[in-house]
């Protein structure tokens, strides 16, 4: 139990997988010869860019919304998000017939705000530097009786995201493969927390590493300090999907088992987007490419190791994609 909410367990991930059956995409685990040669290891990719709404966030959102009772569904939901969680909640709400309002920073990529609106949800904009998104969401929920759907620090969200890890380790086992390590981006820690639950059950010897932006390395600093530490900055990175203020209370309790965190610059994230586009033929947004950036930059060594890299989202605005495509580097 943490702050009144129970820590989720492996059994919650399994139950979430049952709810998500027929709703979420079971994304493939793909071996990459090109990346394996480039990094000197045996590299597998989990492309959550192929997930509903273009990111892993649909998993947790649908799991959480599907567990609401009929009365709560009738009163609607409120979420706060820079975009991917918002799109996941919007799509889950659309499928379940629930009205959704999404509190989004005014500087969120337009493609993400458009994705929320296209799925029938209402966008409430705020100033990331001067306003508090959680306070805005709490006020909206108080006025309407809507349920707040957090982006990461909730047992149902963590369990839903954990189905990504469950699929990874099931697919590896089916092929008789053991992963030495897994790299996944970390914002609030919901996805990597859920992956840790699956890893602890299926593959406890697999080392799990995070990847986060320079200037927003709250997990790296928190792990070193042994306590939750916050970021002083609120904006200023193109890795917008990862700009959480601090590790979650629930997620940090789970993610203490992380083997480390690779901290990547925006330039390294853009290099990873460019590598994904040119070499892997995949479209990945900067935050979604953070794990790939940590591997390509050598922040996490993949030489001689079997490594799973999670590509968490592909909702990139055209201008950033064009900038990445024009960067010098591999053809």
Secondary structure, DSSP 8 states (H G I E B T S, - for coil): -BTTB----HHHHHHHHHHHTTTS----EEE-HHHHHHHTSEEEEEEGGGSGGGBTHHHHHHHHHHTS-HHHHHH-EEEE-SSHHHHHHHHHHHHHT--EEEEEETTS-HHHHHHHHHTT-EEEEE-TTTS-HHHHHHHHHHHH--EE--SSSSHHHHHHHHHHHHHHHHHHHHTT---SEEEEE-SSSHHHHHHHHHHHHH-TTSEEEEEEETT--HHHHHHHHTS--B-S--S--S-GGG--SB--HHHHHHHTT--EEEEE-HHHHHHHHHHIIIII-----TGGGHHHHHHHTTSS--TTSEEEEEE-B----HHHHHHHHTSSS--
